[in-house]
Amino acid sequence: MSHVEGSGAPAPAEKPRHRPARIPRTPMPERDAAERARDFEEVTLGYTEEMARAEASRCLQCRNATCIEGCPVNIDIKSFIGHMIDGDYYDAVAVLKEKNALPAVCGRVCPQEEQCEVACVLAKKGEPVAIGRLERWLGDFDLACELEHRCVPEVGEDTGFRVAVVGSGPAGLACAGELRRFGHAVTVFESLHAPGGVLTYGIPEFRLPKHIVQAEVGLLEEMGAEIRCDVVIGATYTIDELLTEEGYDAVFIGNGAGLPVFMGIPGENLNGVYSANEYLTRANLMRAYEFPKADTPIWRGRKVAVVGGGNVAMDAARTAKRLGAEEVFLVYRRTEDEMPARKEEVHHAHEEGIEFKMLCSPAEILGKDGWVTGLTANRMELGEPDASGRRAPVCVLGADFTIDCDTVIMAIGTRANPLLAQTTPDLELTKRGYIVADEDGATSKPGVFAGGDIVTGSATVILAMGAGKRSAQAIDEWLKRTAE
């Protein structure tokens, strides 16, 4: 890692004394709910330096830092917080970036409450250290510096090997960055017109501002990686063509799982029915919310029903509200306690006026003259636990009802797009169409590695990044073996 002095960033303050461990967790400043629900500016404002120092000082600096074990990429959390306590912010950022190249991103969107924070010792009898918020603050501290003064991972000596990375989402970006550290030439292929993958097209501006993603991608380019957009692997090039005609020595596939899933109920072909994937892509990547400055068509429903209970459903519902919907209903077949969405996102949705309709399962989308007029749903109740351990929803006979709406957004998951696999017949797939890969990302095709959602199905940003980093290490070892 390298930092250049004289960046114009604030000088570290004097080292503080340790504060008592039982002090309350430092709240995250947020914008007023009524105000923020009308625009796409970021909801949470981030810590001030004083807040960050205060929260860092809650850390006990445990000899056995169990929080590290809870991190999917094993960030040395104890060390970076220790540097924050001492006011050594540059060193803290350097520690973070040894394991995570996207701290400003992960600090905003990763579910730390289910990972590192749940493993914090303070969580046993109170509130854990706000590790994610501290990560965000450090990421923003680094971004505030000019590019030449940011913490830039050192690039290894040129090895002469060339690696193609398919997809510029979290897995692809992490893999590409790690490969550059090993000294390999890297080209990242992105099918859409802007890099970032799900970080760009899937997560709304009010949760993850696009300028942050662009800045992190810019850092990767500063490391020497080439990013080529509007290139669809499986159409523009096949995997075999990358390895033969284009001369790449290895390929990493990290193109995610972005194919929409629908329920197969009557009325899904009506105008006004969206997949959450299309809806969010239009709003985020194509900036439909800036109309007429960005002239991207999107149906602005007056009454919108969003089907699902995950983070994507929350994003779609809150986006619809910001696009002017008078009423937004979240329709979910279990209770709020079973929703997989982050508690923070659920809380924000409630504050912003999203109406939760729990224990409801859509049965039919109603329409007139080709347009949505309503959604018929069945009342449900929870029965015995299913294979996942959650109580399975059971239909209550004769208890159906109708929700008046002019828009329905299906946010019930995604699966792997078959285009790439169809043009790579020797690539082994699961029954669900995901790529089969071992723990290091190696696939059935020599020289081809894969990681992230295209292997595991939909997961978190940090898990995809971890898969990308492991694959990069495996690719490096494979290239060295082939050169012997």
Helices and strands as residue ranges (DSSP letters): H 33-36, H 49-56, H 66-69, H 77-85, H 89-99, H 103-109, G 112-114, G 117-119, G 121-124, H 131-143, G 147-149, E 162-166, H 170-182, E 185-189, H 198-201, H 210-222, E 226-228, H 239-243, E 250-253, E 259-260, E 273-275, H 276-284, G 288-290, E 303-307, H 311-322, E 327-332, G 336-338, H 343-351, E 355-358, E 360-368, E 371-385, E 391-404, E 407-410, E 414-415, H 419-422, E 448-450, H 453-456, H 461-483
